[in-house]
Amino acid sequence: GRTRASITNASASGKVTTNGQRVGGLVGYLDAYSDEEVKTVTATGNVSAGGQYVGGLIGFIDQSGTNAQYHELTMSEAHATGDVSTTYSGGGSAQVGGLVGRFHESRDLTNVSATGDVTSATGNYVGGLIGRLQMENGNQIVSNAFATGAVTSTGDRVGGLMGDSNGIITDSYAHGAVSTTGQRVGGLVGSHQDGPIRNVTATGDVSTTGRKVGGLVGYTQTSVTNASASGEVTTDGQEVGGLVGELDAHSDEEVRTVTATGNVSTGSYYVGGLIGFIDQSGTNAQYHEVTMSDAHATGDVSTTY
């Protein structure tokens, strides 16, 4: 149910069913009071709940106690294979993921995966691996991460790998289709801030009715390099791209060695085979530079606007 300690060399295989919140296939709530780790752990049973913070492995990871902001919590060799679902109907933040529902103030995540389908009746922050990832800063890394299940919701910030994230994402992929009715939706990540995205792939179709939608990332503030997306992208909204819906640069960024091969269709404007909208904002936005090289799109692009 709840622990404040590290979890290592552990596994769980049973089905978990409840109407509550903070629910996981291995642990419901990890509330770290010091530096902790989650390492070499697996959960294989389906997880179904009626509330928020639901994950195939852990529902909610947080840090509290004295000097909570300085606690370091890392995760490695962590895997979940069961389907994850919630009937939560309250809207707002559902925070549901194939591995972790919400991961707050994390350090590095390495060799992590989820293969089950993820379904949330309502609510934001839903991902095939992690619903909402809040890393300590933009220098923390997610590496060798993957999710293969379909992701279904009706909210915002929904992605094949993560619904919402920050930090560096590298050497990772998502293969599942993503379907919702909200905004900031992507085949890999719905919404991303801070660190660059590199060496990543998304292959699932992406469908919604909202804005800021991409085959790889719906909305990002950072560079995207060595990346590809092959799924079809369909929505009624604006800022839509085969790779990225909106790149909103908050510093000098680049788009390099990227491809998008899926068709893109929308009912609105700012639509592109690769990127729907590129902008600069934040402090001294007028001085930010966004460069693009070795960038290619081959899918058909259409709008009924």
Salt bridges, closest charged atoms under 4 A:
ASP31 OD2 - ARG2 NH2 2.79
ASP62 OD1 - HIS104 ND1 2.57
GLU72 OE2 - ARG107 NH2 3.11
GLU77 OE1 - HIS79 NE2 3.52
GLU105 OE2 - HIS104 NE2 3.85
GLU136 OE1 - ARG107 NH2 2.61
ASP164 OD1 - ARG157 NH1 2.65
GLU239 OE2 - ARG211 NH2 2.73
GLU239 OE1 - LYS212 NZ 3.51
GLU246 OE1 - LYS212 NZ 2.31
ASP248 OD2 - HIS250 NE2 3.58
GLU254 OE1 - ARG256 NE 3.13
ASP294 OD1 - HIS296 NE2 2.77
